[in-house]
Amino acid sequence: DTAVSQTPKYLVTQMGNDKSIKCEQNLGHDTMYWYKQDSKKFLKIMFSYNNKELIINETVPNRFSPKSPDKAHLNLHINSLELGDSAVYFCASGGAGEAFFGQGTRLTVV
Amino acid sequence: ELKVEQNPLFLSMQEGKNYTIYCNYSTTSDRLYWYRQDPGKSLESLFVLLSNGAVKQEGRLMASLDTKARLSTLHITAAVHDLSATYFCAVASGGYQKVTFGTGTKLQVIP
């Protein structure tokens, strides 16, 4: 069983569109995250949720809106996509220990 | 704001050689992680270091933590080609809710 699963794995879309990435974890963790990895492989935290509550919002444009319907799911909705949003987005979950990452969603905005 | 720096950013080494990757961080934390990322893949957890002086080893990799110096090292012994990947350290803060990653070290082991 995949511990942290994201869909889709690849997403190609035009500027201005709205898209969503879904994430689910079956590890029973309370905390879930979204990270963005840019073309230089730098990983930056975007959001952290704990038991469905937003804990961290790292100055991400408000075009990005996370939603956590329950503690096993953390989805990311992006409005009005821009070229600069092209990156790999990783979902992760963690308890008091390390974070476990999903396989990533490669978003390409054209 | 917590800053996490790794060096070197890029490391090319021959098989059989030893080397160390360094991870410095700017504020107090007693929880540090090392991850491995293969090209186009996700991040794989290697080590979790929870206290000052912690040392963990797995195969040819050994990680250590000095919380007073705010320094962690990842030592590679007798490198093999399969170790080629990008290695990230990450530091927990804010009650472990926030994990900040270093810049990554791309390791290339040449046969």
Backbone of each chain as ProteinMPNN parsed JSONL, in Angstrom:
{"seq_chain_A": "DTAVSQTPKYLVTQMGNDKSIKCEQNLGHDTMYWYKQDSKKFLKIMFSYNNKELIINETVPNRFSPKSPDKAHLNLHINSLELGDSAVYFCASGGAGEAFFGQGTRLTVV", "coords_chain_A": {"N_chain_A": [[0.841, -1.2, 0.0], [0.503, 2.224, -0.831], [1.92, 4.793, 1.075], [1.728, 7.624, 1.147], [-0.102, 9.191, -1.181], [-0.359, 10.903, -4.228], [-2.294, 12.63, -6.65], [-2.793, 14.276, -9.777], [0.102, 12.616, -11.249], [1.434, 13.929, -13.25], [0.841, 17.136, -14.647], [-0.243, 19.213, -17.044], [-0.982, 22.395, -18.12], [-2.727, 25.345, -19.211], [-1.85, 28.802, -18.852], [-3.69, 30.744, -16.523], [-5.655, 28.909, -16.029], [-7.494, 26.89, -13.604], [-6.532, 24.486, -11.233], [-6.381, 21.332, -9.457], [-4.655, 19.41, -6.989], [-4.535, 16.263, -5.52], [-4.144, 14.662, -2.341], [-3.484, 11.915, -0.278], [-3.069, 10.158, 2.769], [-2.227, 7.133, 4.436], [-1.128, 6.642, 6.855], [-1.925, 7.383, 9.322], [-1.088, 9.748, 10.417], [-1.084, 12.964, 12.065], [-0.303, 15.337, 10.93], [0.026, 17.075, 7.89], [1.621, 18.138, 4.862], [2.379, 20.552, 2.291], [4.831, 20.894, -0.145], [6.926, 22.794, -2.324], [8.988, 22.156, -5.05], [11.456, 23.655, -6.813], [12.988, 24.364, -10.063], [15.646, 24.253, -9.504], [15.835, 22.381, -7.634], [15.321, 23.155, -5.071], [13.621, 22.861, -2.037], [10.667, 24.055, -0.683], [8.605, 24.773, 2.035], [5.106, 25.038, 1.872], [2.522, 24.842, 3.033], [1.238, 23.699, 6.182], [-0.733, 21.373, 7.817], [-2.509, 20.421, 10.701], [-4.379, 17.944, 12.02], [-6.578, 18.716, 10.367], [-6.474, 21.444, 10.611], [-5.123, 24.561, 9.609], [-1.775, 25.213, 10.062], [0.658, 26.265, 9.259], [1.373, 28.76, 6.941], [3.204, 29.677, 4.448], [3.706, 32.461, 3.338], [2.512, 32.157, 0.826], [1.108, 32.83, -2.372], [-2.32, 33.886, -2.476], [-3.673, 32.588, -4.415], [-3.24, 29.976, -4.135], [-4.837, 27.471, -2.49], [-5.181, 25.425, 0.161], [-6.984, 22.475, 1.157], [-8.409, 20.557, 3.686], [-10.273, 17.944, 4.107], [-10.418, 15.881, 5.92], [-8.223, 14.351, 8.343], [-6.668, 12.646, 6.877], [-6.45, 13.546, 4.342], [-5.207, 16.042, 2.175], [-5.695, 18.494, 0.046], [-4.701, 20.487, -2.761], [-5.545, 23.438, -4.217], [-5.241, 25.448, -7.058], [-5.599, 28.599, -8.315], [-5.958, 30.554, -11.3], [-3.51, 29.963, -12.804], [-0.006, 30.566, -13.18], [2.99, 31.048, -15.162], [5.215, 30.85, -13.513], [4.428, 29.089, -11.605], [5.082, 26.599, -12.342], [6.496, 23.627, -11.372], [7.582, 20.986, -9.151], [5.311, 19.563, -7.004], [5.111, 18.446, -3.768], [3.408, 16.38, -1.562], [3.286, 15.61, 1.891], [3.338, 13.643, 4.894], [3.425, 13.543, 8.476], [4.3, 12.559, 11.842], [5.413, 12.828, 15.062], [7.841, 12.21, 14.223], [9.824, 11.762, 11.297], [8.972, 13.265, 8.09], [6.968, 11.769, 5.58], [7.003, 11.371, 2.156], [4.944, 11.973, -0.725], [4.811, 10.886, -4.19], [5.066, 13.087, -5.764], [3.899, 15.787, -7.853], [4.264, 16.826, -11.016], [3.943, 19.889, -12.208], [3.272, 21.702, -15.055], [3.055, 24.754, -16.514], [1.829, 26.281, -19.32]], "CA_chain_A": [[0.0, 0.0, 0.0], [1.243, 3.475, -0.877], [1.677, 5.491, 2.326], [1.269, 8.964, 0.789], [-0.34, 9.141, -2.623], [-0.789, 12.156, -4.845], [-2.763, 12.568, -8.029], [-2.112, 13.398, -10.734], [1.568, 12.633, -11.207], [1.813, 14.982, -14.182], [-0.252, 18.056, -14.93], [0.146, 20.257, -17.988], [-2.153, 23.233, -18.246], [-2.463, 26.681, -19.725], [-1.935, 29.958, -17.937], [-5.025, 31.242, -16.233], [-6.551, 27.832, -15.608], [-7.544, 26.468, -12.202], [-6.29, 23.048, -11.141], [-6.264, 20.773, -8.103], [-3.837, 18.217, -6.754], [-5.081, 15.574, -4.349], [-3.177, 13.916, -1.541], [-4.067, 11.071, 0.762], [-2.101, 9.349, 3.505], [-2.825, 6.06, 5.237], [-0.199, 6.386, 7.955], [-2.522, 7.793, 10.586], [-0.427, 10.943, 10.943], [-1.927, 14.142, 12.283], [0.208, 16.504, 10.21], [0.289, 16.938, 6.459], [2.331, 19.296, 4.326], [2.65, 20.739, 0.865], [6.117, 21.487, -0.478], [7.185, 23.09, -3.732], [10.395, 21.99, -5.448], [11.658, 24.395, -8.058], [13.86, 23.748, -11.07], [16.979, 24.075, -8.91], [15.661, 21.319, -6.645], [15.138, 23.685, -3.734], [12.331, 22.482, -1.462], [10.153, 25.084, 0.215], [7.309, 24.436, 2.595], [4.027, 25.956, 1.521], [1.483, 24.752, 4.053], [1.217, 22.58, 7.102], [-2.021, 21.183, 8.491], [-2.533, 19.472, 11.8], [-5.77, 17.58, 12.298], [-7.453, 19.511, 9.503], [-6.333, 22.882, 10.852], [-3.946, 25.19, 9.016], [-0.784, 25.591, 11.064], [1.693, 27.081, 8.626], [1.126, 29.268, 5.598], [4.477, 30.37, 4.241], [3.618, 33.569, 2.374], [2.167, 31.627, -0.492], [0.021, 33.643, -2.953], [-3.635, 33.365, -2.107], [-4.184, 31.751, -5.492], [-3.069, 28.61, -3.654], [-5.718, 27.242, -1.34], [-5.239, 24.035, 0.599], [-8.22, 22.077, 1.83], [-8.237, 19.283, 4.366], [-11.593, 17.477, 4.532], [-10.172, 15.075, 7.114], [-6.778, 14.396, 8.584], [-5.974, 11.777, 5.934], [-6.446, 14.176, 3.021], [-4.866, 17.463, 2.055], [-5.707, 18.82, -1.368], [-4.179, 21.822, -3.092], [-6.214, 24.039, -5.369], [-4.492, 26.614, -7.537], [-6.379, 29.432, -9.242], [-5.267, 31.479, -12.219], [-2.129, 29.486, -12.864], [1.005, 31.392, -13.835], [4.165, 30.293, -15.621], [6.106, 30.631, -12.374], [3.914, 28.011, -10.736], [5.63, 25.336, -12.826], [7.382, 23.059, -10.351], [7.081, 19.717, -8.625], [4.653, 19.773, -5.713], [5.134, 17.236, -2.948], [2.627, 16.258, -0.349], [3.967, 14.774, 2.876], [2.666, 13.532, 6.185], [4.364, 13.225, 9.533], [3.865, 12.676, 13.223], [6.516, 13.44, 15.806], [9.075, 11.804, 13.548], [10.104, 12.372, 10.005], [7.894, 13.373, 7.117], [6.957, 10.813, 4.483], [6.613, 12.138, 0.986], [4.312, 11.372, -1.887], [5.679, 10.753, -5.36], [5.2, 14.373, -6.406], [3.098, 16.154, -9.021], [5.009, 17.771, -11.856], [3.024, 20.844, -12.825], [3.852, 22.528, -16.11], [2.112, 25.762, -16.984], [2.295, 26.738, -20.643]], "C_chain_A": [[0.876, 1.25, 0.0], [0.897, 4.291, 0.356], [1.107, 6.888, 2.073], [1.11, 8.977, -0.726], [-0.898, 10.47, -3.107], [-1.318, 11.868, -6.228], [-3.098, 13.973, -8.515], [-0.596, 13.447, -10.556], [2.111, 13.723, -12.131], [0.59, 15.832, -14.489], [0.283, 19.155, -15.84], [-1.097, 21.077, -18.261], [-1.766, 24.614, -18.738], [-2.553, 27.724, -18.625], [-3.386, 30.371, -17.749], [-6.003, 30.182, -15.782], [-6.496, 27.614, -14.103], [-7.363, 24.953, -12.16], [-6.177, 22.619, -9.677], [-5.347, 19.567, -8.099], [-4.363, 17.583, -5.463], [-3.993, 14.784, -3.638], [-3.898, 13.163, -0.447], [-2.966, 10.297, 1.458], [-2.829, 8.316, 4.36], [-1.939, 5.678, 6.421], [-0.768, 6.768, 9.312], [-1.886, 9.025, 11.204], [-1.418, 12.09, 11.113], [-1.554, 15.313, 11.385], [0.46, 16.168, 8.75], [0.844, 18.255, 5.938], [2.187, 19.344, 2.803], [3.987, 21.453, 0.73], [6.173, 21.753, -1.971], [8.673, 22.907, -3.992], [10.588, 22.652, -6.794], [12.673, 23.7, -8.962], [15.282, 23.536, -10.558], [16.948, 23.069, -7.767], [15.507, 21.842, -5.228], [13.725, 23.391, -3.254], [11.871, 23.543, -0.479], [8.778, 24.683, 0.725], [6.288, 25.503, 2.193], [2.996, 26.016, 2.658], [1.75, 23.559, 4.951], [-0.15, 22.549, 7.776], [-1.842, 20.166, 9.594], [-3.983, 19.186, 12.161], [-6.767, 18.514, 11.621], [-7.334, 21.019, 9.713], [-5.038, 23.418, 10.245], [-3.017, 25.676, 10.112], [0.233, 26.556, 10.475], [1.225, 27.482, 7.235], [2.315, 30.171, 5.291], [4.395, 31.383, 3.113], [3.419, 33.063, 0.946], [1.058, 32.51, -1.061], [-1.334, 33.041, -2.66], [-4.341, 32.682, -3.264], [-4.082, 30.263, -5.106], [-3.95, 28.426, -2.416], [-5.734, 25.756, -1.002], [-6.592, 23.749, 1.247], [-8.01, 20.697, 2.423], [-9.595, 18.814, 4.861], [-11.526, 16.57, 5.759], [-8.667, 14.911, 7.243], [-5.99, 13.475, 7.663], [-5.832, 12.406, 4.551], [-6.043, 15.647, 3.119], [-4.726, 17.77, 0.575], [-5.205, 20.245, -1.571], [-4.864, 22.317, -4.343], [-5.458, 25.304, -5.754], [-5.34, 27.339, -8.565], [-5.452, 30.229, -10.148], [-3.79, 31.145, -12.344], [-1.231, 30.407, -13.669], [2.196, 30.519, -14.233], [5.086, 29.923, -14.45], [5.629, 29.567, -11.403], [4.44, 26.654, -11.172], [6.682, 24.838, -11.84], [6.891, 21.645, -10.06], [6.528, 19.982, -7.237], [4.598, 18.433, -4.986], [4.201, 17.398, -1.763], [3.411, 15.362, 0.603], [3.102, 14.681, 4.118], [3.688, 13.148, 7.239], [3.708, 13.313, 10.896], [4.934, 13.416, 13.986], [7.855, 13.105, 15.168], [9.199, 12.455, 12.194], [8.867, 12.434, 9.124], [8.071, 12.327, 6.032], [6.322, 11.49, 3.276], [5.857, 11.304, -0.031], [5.256, 11.405, -3.075], [5.841, 12.062, -6.126], [4.253, 14.549, -7.579], [3.886, 17.194, -9.797], [4.01, 18.633, -12.594], [3.778, 21.683, -13.843], [2.774, 23.473, -16.617], [2.648, 26.342, -18.286], [1.481, 27.943, -21.122]], "O_chain_A": [[1.862, 1.33, 0.733], [-0.28, 4.474, 0.665], [0.128, 7.29, 2.703], [2.08, 8.794, -1.461], [-1.777, 11.07, -2.487], [-0.839, 10.958, -6.904], [-3.631, 14.779, -7.753], [-0.087, 14.255, -9.779], [3.122, 14.357, -11.83], [-0.533, 15.335, -14.58], [1.156, 19.929, -15.449], [-2.148, 20.529, -18.595], [-0.597, 24.997, -18.681], [-3.235, 27.546, -17.617], [-4.191, 30.352, -18.681], [-7.053, 30.494, -15.221], [-5.585, 28.084, -13.421], [-7.963, 24.226, -12.952], [-5.914, 23.431, -8.789], [-5.271, 18.811, -9.067], [-4.6, 18.262, -4.464], [-3.046, 14.302, -4.259], [-4.793, 13.686, 0.217], [-2.028, 9.83, 0.81], [-3.89, 8.58, 4.925], [-1.989, 4.554, 6.92], [-0.15, 6.5, 10.343], [-2.111, 9.32, 12.378], [-2.431, 12.179, 10.419], [-2.384, 16.179, 11.108], [1.026, 15.127, 8.418], [0.582, 19.327, 6.483], [1.918, 18.343, 2.139], [4.247, 22.463, 1.384], [5.563, 21.047, -2.774], [9.514, 23.428, -3.259], [9.971, 22.269, -7.788], [13.15, 22.604, -8.667], [16.033, 22.734, -11.114], [17.92, 22.928, -7.025], [15.556, 21.064, -4.275], [12.752, 23.636, -3.967], [12.598, 23.893, 0.451], [7.899, 24.304, -0.049], [6.579, 26.699, 2.179], [2.656, 27.086, 3.164], [2.378, 22.573, 4.565], [-0.652, 23.572, 8.243], [-1.12, 19.18, 9.445], [-4.722, 20.086, 12.56], [-7.687, 19.028, 12.257], [-8.031, 21.788, 9.052], [-3.985, 22.791, 10.36], [-3.415, 26.45, 10.983], [0.619, 27.538, 11.111], [0.746, 26.656, 6.459], [2.418, 31.284, 5.808], [4.965, 31.169, 2.043], [4.083, 33.502, 0.006], [0.155, 32.907, -0.324], [-1.479, 31.819, -2.604], [-5.482, 32.242, -3.122], [-4.758, 29.413, -5.685], [-3.812, 29.145, -1.426], [-6.233, 24.936, -1.772], [-7.247, 24.633, 1.8], [-7.505, 19.788, 1.764], [-10.036, 19.238, 5.929], [-12.474, 16.505, 6.541], [-7.92, 15.294, 6.343], [-4.76, 13.516, 7.666], [-5.161, 11.847, 3.683], [-6.474, 16.381, 4.009], [-3.76, 17.359, -0.069], [-5.275, 21.086, -0.675], [-4.776, 21.695, -5.402], [-5.088, 26.114, -4.905], [-5.749, 26.755, -9.568], [-4.313, 30.532, -9.794], [-2.928, 31.962, -12.021], [-1.631, 30.955, -14.696], [2.385, 29.416, -13.72], [5.656, 28.832, -14.408], [6.353, 29.19, -10.481], [4.27, 25.664, -10.461], [7.636, 25.547, -11.519], [5.915, 21.175, -10.645], [7.209, 20.563, -6.392], [4.11, 17.433, -5.513], [4.211, 18.411, -1.064], [4.12, 14.456, 0.164], [2.245, 15.53, 4.363], [4.694, 12.506, 6.937], [2.72, 14.02, 11.096], [5.324, 14.518, 13.6], [8.884, 13.666, 15.543], [8.73, 13.572, 11.981], [7.864, 11.762, 9.367], [9.192, 12.035, 5.616], [5.254, 12.095, 3.367], [6.09, 10.105, -0.181], [6.378, 11.9, -2.968], [6.663, 12.144, -7.039], [3.855, 13.576, -8.22], [4.144, 18.294, -9.309], [3.316, 18.166, -13.497], [4.797, 22.298, -13.527], [1.72, 23.045, -17.086], [3.776, 26.829, -18.345], [1.729, 28.462, -22.211]]}, "seq_chain_B": "ELKVEQNPLFLSMQEGKNYTIYCNYSTTSDRLYWYRQDPGKSLESLFVLLSNGAVKQEGRLMASLDTKARLSTLHITAAVHDLSATYFCAVASGGYQKVTFGTGTKLQVIP", "coords_chain_B": {"N_chain_B": [[13.992, 33.682, 11.244], [14.357, 30.354, 10.31], [17.26, 29.109, 8.856], [18.778, 26.822, 6.667], [21.688, 25.415, 5.658], [23.611, 23.698, 3.279], [26.67, 22.135, 2.455], [29.073, 20.546, 0.348], [27.348, 21.967, -2.559], [27.433, 20.496, -4.795], [28.923, 17.425, -5.516], [31.416, 15.497, -6.775], [32.735, 12.366, -6.868], [35.081, 9.67, -6.693], [34.522, 6.149, -6.924], [34.92, 4.26, -3.962], [36.09, 6.186, -2.424], [36.057, 8.406, 0.472], [33.822, 10.796, 1.925], [32.376, 13.855, 3.257], [29.289, 15.419, 3.869], [28.045, 18.541, 4.825], [25.781, 20.124, 7.095], [24.441, 23.009, 8.163], [22.536, 24.892, 10.52], [20.404, 27.605, 11.54], [18.919, 28.215, 13.883], [17.871, 27.071, 17.138], [17.311, 23.637, 17.354], [16.355, 20.295, 17.948], [15.971, 18.228, 16.278], [16.653, 16.585, 13.463], [16.774, 15.726, 10.026], [17.746, 13.487, 7.426], [17.494, 13.116, 3.96], [17.152, 11.305, 0.901], [17.116, 11.858, -2.589], [16.4, 10.566, -5.683], [16.837, 11.205, -9.205], [13.951, 12.649, -10.573], [12.329, 11.403, -8.764], [10.661, 10.733, -5.597], [11.216, 11.838, -2.164], [13.25, 10.044, 0.011], [13.345, 8.912, 3.264], [16.242, 8.879, 5.237], [17.68, 9.174, 7.721], [16.776, 9.986, 11.1], [17.604, 12.27, 13.456], [17.712, 12.826, 16.813], [18.785, 13.998, 19.083], [21.419, 15.774, 20.807], [24.619, 14.775, 19.835], [23.77, 12.486, 18.656], [24.182, 9.641, 16.624], [23.856, 7.886, 13.651], [23.894, 4.999, 11.589], [23.792, 3.542, 8.388], [24.541, 1.14, 6.287], [26.839, 2.397, 4.003], [26.584, 4.973, 4.822], [26.712, 7.463, 7.31], [25.3, 9.416, 9.804], [25.455, 12.336, 11.844], [24.819, 14.452, 14.704], [25.279, 17.616, 16.073], [24.027, 19.584, 18.265], [24.775, 21.826, 19.634], [26.669, 23.114, 18.096], [25.041, 23.441, 15.994], [25.06, 21.747, 13.763], [25.077, 19.179, 11.382], [26.383, 16.169, 10.042], [26.837, 14.155, 7.151], [28.337, 11.319, 6.475], [30.116, 9.621, 4.011], [31.228, 6.487, 3.272], [33.65, 4.756, 1.46], [32.527, 5.118, -1.232], [29.988, 4.067, -3.557], [28.622, 3.611, -6.86], [25.849, 3.459, -6.741], [25.117, 5.191, -4.753], [24.826, 7.646, -5.852], [22.939, 10.524, -5.994], [20.666, 13.118, -4.877], [21.134, 14.653, -1.792], [19.43, 15.699, 1.03], [19.368, 17.695, 3.944], [17.193, 18.357, 6.698], [15.467, 20.427, 8.973], [13.602, 20.499, 11.932], [11.201, 22.725, 13.332], [9.223, 25.002, 15.35], [7.638, 23.449, 17.133], [7.87, 21.099, 15.796], [6.17, 21.234, 13.683], [6.935, 22.478, 11.428], [9.12, 21.816, 8.835], [12.167, 22.566, 7.615], [14.033, 22.59, 4.704], [17.408, 21.967, 3.631], [19.645, 23.162, 1.044], [20.338, 21.063, -0.514], [22.559, 18.497, -1.67], [24.102, 17.473, -4.471], [25.205, 14.43, -5.292], [27.6, 12.742, -7.114], [28.839, 9.726, -7.986], [31.611, 8.399, -9.387], [32.421, 5.672, -11.398]], "CA_chain_B": [[13.636, 32.63, 10.305], [15.331, 29.268, 10.271], [17.969, 28.884, 7.594], [19.498, 25.554, 6.649], [22.652, 25.466, 4.559], [24.408, 22.499, 3.062], [27.795, 22.22, 1.532], [28.973, 21.309, -0.89], [26.119, 21.831, -3.322], [27.672, 19.454, -5.782], [30.077, 16.622, -5.132], [31.751, 14.415, -7.68], [33.778, 11.601, -6.209], [35.333, 8.361, -7.273], [34.157, 5.004, -6.103], [35.912, 3.846, -2.987], [36.549, 7.322, -1.612], [35.227, 8.87, 1.583], [33.561, 12.236, 1.918], [31.388, 14.306, 4.232], [28.408, 16.532, 3.538], [27.779, 19.321, 6.031], [24.494, 20.8, 7.184], [24.395, 23.993, 9.242], [21.24, 25.542, 10.645], [20.591, 28.892, 12.208], [18.267, 28.366, 15.183], [17.876, 25.868, 17.966], [16.424, 22.525, 17.047], [16.97, 19.027, 18.31], [15.416, 17.187, 15.422], [17.191, 16.803, 12.126], [16.507, 14.611, 9.132], [18.449, 13.378, 6.149], [16.702, 12.48, 2.924], [17.775, 11.056, -0.39], [16.212, 11.988, -3.727], [16.89, 10.167, -6.996], [16.261, 12.078, -10.244], [12.562, 12.408, -10.945], [11.66, 10.58, -7.751], [10.29, 11.367, -4.337], [12.251, 11.872, -1.146], [13.303, 8.86, 0.855], [13.934, 9.223, 4.56], [17.429, 8.096, 5.57], [17.964, 9.223, 9.155], [16.193, 10.972, 11.983], [18.532, 12.496, 14.569], [16.808, 13.437, 17.783], [19.402, 14.627, 20.246], [22.818, 16.142, 20.651], [25.521, 13.635, 19.854], [23.175, 11.315, 18.008], [24.884, 9.099, 15.462], [23.158, 6.738, 13.062], [24.595, 4.456, 10.424], [23.086, 2.589, 7.544], [25.42, 0.811, 5.161], [27.992, 3.274, 3.828], [26.22, 6.319, 5.254], [26.632, 7.697, 8.742], [24.882, 10.78, 10.091], [25.666, 12.748, 13.23], [24.199, 15.733, 15.035], [25.833, 18.431, 17.157], [23.044, 20.667, 18.396], [25.422, 23.05, 20.148], [27.275, 23.752, 16.918], [23.999, 23.506, 14.962], [25.735, 21.125, 12.628], [24.954, 17.757, 11.163], [27.203, 15.685, 8.954], [26.514, 12.88, 6.514], [29.622, 10.802, 6.028], [30.021, 8.537, 3.033], [32.418, 5.645, 3.343], [33.892, 3.876, 0.302], [31.361, 5.374, -2.084], [29.668, 3.248, -4.719], [27.828, 4.353, -7.839], [24.441, 3.472, -6.324], [24.859, 6.287, -3.828], [24.602, 8.874, -6.615], [21.603, 11.052, -5.736], [20.734, 14.385, -4.159], [20.907, 14.446, -0.367], [18.914, 16.876, 1.72], [19.1, 17.689, 5.367], [16.001, 19.134, 7.027], [15.443, 20.732, 10.401], [12.255, 20.748, 12.442], [11.03, 23.853, 14.246], [7.817, 25.308, 15.61], [6.961, 22.28, 17.679], [7.998, 20.053, 14.776], [5.178, 21.379, 12.64], [7.566, 23.009, 10.223], [10.388, 21.177, 8.496], [12.844, 23.392, 6.628], [15.05, 21.808, 4.005], [18.624, 22.561, 3.117], [19.722, 23.401, -0.395], [20.603, 19.809, -1.2], [23.899, 18.204, -2.198], [24.021, 16.481, -5.548], [26.374, 13.549, -5.231], [27.843, 11.903, -8.288], [29.933, 8.792, -7.743], [32.133, 7.984, -10.689], [33.05, 4.345, -11.313]], "C_chain_B": [[14.753, 31.6, 10.237], [15.946, 29.141, 8.887], [18.777, 27.606, 7.723], [20.402, 25.559, 5.421], [23.424, 24.164, 4.484], [25.607, 22.854, 2.218], [28.546, 20.906, 1.513], [27.613, 21.154, -1.554], [26.236, 20.71, -4.329], [28.955, 18.737, -5.414], [30.264, 15.493, -6.118], [32.922, 13.654, -7.067], [33.917, 10.236, -6.864], [34.855, 7.277, -6.327], [35.3, 4.666, -5.158], [36.396, 4.948, -2.076], [35.551, 7.649, -0.513], [34.987, 10.361, 1.443], [32.468, 12.558, 2.91], [30.598, 15.477, 3.677], [28.032, 17.221, 4.844], [26.442, 20.042, 5.95], [24.515, 21.719, 8.405], [23.016, 24.623, 9.308], [21.333, 26.666, 11.656], [19.924, 29.035, 13.569], [18.176, 27.02, 15.883], [16.863, 24.855, 17.479], [17.118, 21.255, 17.5], [16.393, 17.881, 17.483], [15.853, 17.484, 13.989], [17.039, 15.534, 11.298], [17.459, 14.659, 7.943], [17.564, 12.587, 5.189], [17.57, 12.268, 1.696], [16.714, 11.231, -1.476], [16.928, 11.566, -5.003], [16.194, 11.022, -8.043], [14.835, 11.685, -10.605], [11.756, 11.619, -9.927], [11.316, 11.406, -6.52], [11.466, 11.369, -3.361], [12.125, 10.663, -0.234], [13.996, 9.218, 2.161], [15.113, 8.291, 4.84], [17.627, 8.019, 7.085], [17.105, 10.274, 9.838], [17.117, 11.084, 13.183], [17.819, 13.355, 15.599], [17.491, 14.146, 18.941], [20.864, 14.932, 19.968], [23.699, 14.904, 20.765], [24.975, 12.397, 19.179], [23.996, 10.932, 16.782], [24.089, 7.9, 14.961], [23.901, 6.303, 11.812], [23.719, 3.469, 9.702], [23.971, 2.333, 6.33], [26.625, 1.745, 5.125], [27.738, 4.709, 4.281], [26.144, 6.377, 6.776], [26.317, 9.157, 8.973], [25.094, 11.072, 11.562], [25.065, 14.129, 13.433], [24.907, 16.357, 16.222], [24.915, 19.637, 17.297], [23.672, 21.957, 18.919], [26.065, 23.84, 19.017], [26.254, 23.974, 15.812], [24.534, 22.937, 13.651], [25.407, 19.642, 12.576], [25.859, 17.375, 9.998], [26.652, 14.373, 8.436], [27.805, 12.378, 5.899], [29.41, 9.59, 5.119], [31.337, 7.765, 3.069], [32.497, 4.739, 2.118], [32.721, 3.945, -0.678], [31.231, 4.376, -3.229], [28.696, 4.021, -5.599], [26.364, 4.486, -7.408], [24.107, 4.588, -5.345], [24.639, 7.617, -4.546], [23.144, 9.296, -6.48], [21.784, 12.459, -5.184], [20.34, 14.135, -2.712], [20.5, 15.766, 0.271], [18.964, 16.657, 3.231], [17.875, 18.583, 5.593], [15.917, 19.274, 8.535], [14.02, 21.073, 10.819], [12.257, 21.941, 13.384], [9.545, 24.029, 14.502], [7.054, 24.117, 16.132], [6.883, 21.148, 16.681], [6.939, 20.158, 13.684], [5.8, 21.843, 11.325], [8.908, 22.333, 10.026], [11.002, 21.966, 7.348], [13.996, 22.616, 6.022], [16.275, 22.639, 3.654], [18.591, 22.624, 1.602], [19.956, 22.131, -1.196], [22.046, 19.709, -1.659], [23.748, 17.127, -3.255], [25.319, 15.699, -5.574], [26.445, 12.706, -6.495], [29.049, 11.026, -7.989], [30.353, 8.194, -9.071], [32.814, 6.631, -10.553], [34.556, 4.403, -11.593]], "O_chain_B": [[15.931, 31.937, 10.122], [15.241, 29.075, 7.88], [19.385, 27.343, 8.761], [19.934, 25.69, 4.29], [23.835, 23.605, 5.501], [25.562, 23.754, 1.38], [28.648, 20.226, 2.534], [26.817, 20.305, -1.154], [25.25, 20.057, -4.671], [29.949, 19.363, -5.046], [29.392, 14.639, -6.282], [33.971, 14.233, -6.783], [32.993, 9.727, -7.499], [34.793, 7.458, -5.11], [36.477, 4.771, -5.505], [37.043, 4.681, -1.063], [34.389, 7.244, -0.547], [35.823, 11.096, 0.918], [31.728, 11.68, 3.355], [31.158, 16.404, 3.092], [27.736, 16.565, 5.842], [26.028, 20.505, 4.888], [24.597, 21.253, 9.541], [22.391, 24.864, 8.275], [22.217, 26.685, 12.513], [20.324, 29.9, 14.348], [18.383, 25.97, 15.276], [15.703, 25.182, 17.227], [18.344, 21.159, 17.439], [16.337, 16.733, 17.925], [15.471, 18.493, 13.396], [17.16, 14.42, 11.808], [17.908, 15.724, 7.52], [16.979, 11.561, 5.536], [18.572, 12.951, 1.485], [15.568, 10.812, -1.315], [17.952, 12.147, -5.362], [15.09, 11.514, -7.811], [14.556, 10.524, -10.904], [10.626, 11.213, -10.202], [11.631, 12.592, -6.421], [12.572, 10.951, -3.704], [11.037, 10.314, 0.225], [15.1, 9.761, 2.161], [15.001, 7.073, 4.699], [17.727, 6.932, 7.653], [16.754, 11.299, 9.254], [17.383, 10.088, 13.855], [17.377, 14.466, 15.303], [16.823, 14.837, 19.711], [21.46, 14.416, 19.022], [23.541, 14.093, 21.677], [25.646, 11.366, 19.133], [24.441, 11.785, 16.014], [23.703, 7.021, 15.731], [24.459, 7.119, 11.079], [23.004, 2.672, 10.309], [24.128, 3.193, 5.463], [27.348, 1.867, 6.114], [28.609, 5.566, 4.131], [25.601, 5.489, 7.434], [26.972, 10.039, 8.417], [24.941, 10.2, 12.417], [24.833, 14.874, 12.481], [25.111, 15.71, 17.249], [25.018, 20.597, 16.533], [23.159, 23.049, 18.673], [26.011, 25.069, 18.987], [26.554, 24.618, 14.807], [24.464, 23.564, 12.595], [25.453, 18.942, 13.588], [26.072, 18.167, 9.08], [26.076, 13.582, 9.183], [28.305, 12.94, 4.925], [28.64, 8.679, 5.421], [32.415, 8.339, 2.915], [31.537, 4.045, 1.782], [32.025, 2.958, -0.913], [32.222, 3.909, -3.79], [28.036, 4.957, -5.15], [25.72, 5.5, -7.677], [22.934, 4.894, -5.132], [24.298, 8.613, -3.907], [22.231, 8.536, -6.804], [22.909, 12.938, -5.038], [19.332, 13.484, -2.438], [21.14, 16.8, 0.077], [18.643, 15.577, 3.728], [17.568, 19.452, 4.777], [16.255, 18.352, 9.278], [13.326, 21.836, 10.148], [13.205, 22.141, 14.144], [8.715, 23.308, 13.95], [5.965, 23.8, 15.652], [5.955, 20.339, 16.707], [6.824, 19.262, 12.848], [5.246, 21.62, 10.248], [9.731, 22.283, 10.939], [10.441, 22.034, 6.254], [14.828, 22.055, 6.734], [16.189, 23.844, 3.414], [17.629, 22.193, 0.966], [19.792, 22.122, -2.416], [22.676, 20.712, -1.994], [23.318, 16.01, -2.966], [26.39, 16.243, -5.844], [25.48, 12.049, -6.886], [30.15, 11.528, -7.765], [29.561, 7.571, -9.778], [33.682, 6.453, -9.699], [35.231, 3.374, -11.561]]}, "name": "protein", "num_of_chains": 2, "seq": "DTAVSQTPKYLVTQMGNDKSIKCEQNLGHDTMYWYKQDSKKFLKIMFSYNNKELIINETVPNRFSPKSPDKAHLNLHINSLELGDSAVYFCASGGAGEAFFGQGTRLTVVELKVEQNPLFLSMQEGKNYTIYCNYSTTSDRLYWYRQDPGKSLESLFVLLSNGAVKQEGRLMASLDTKARLSTLHITAAVHDLSATYFCAVASGGYQKVTFGTGTKLQVIP"}
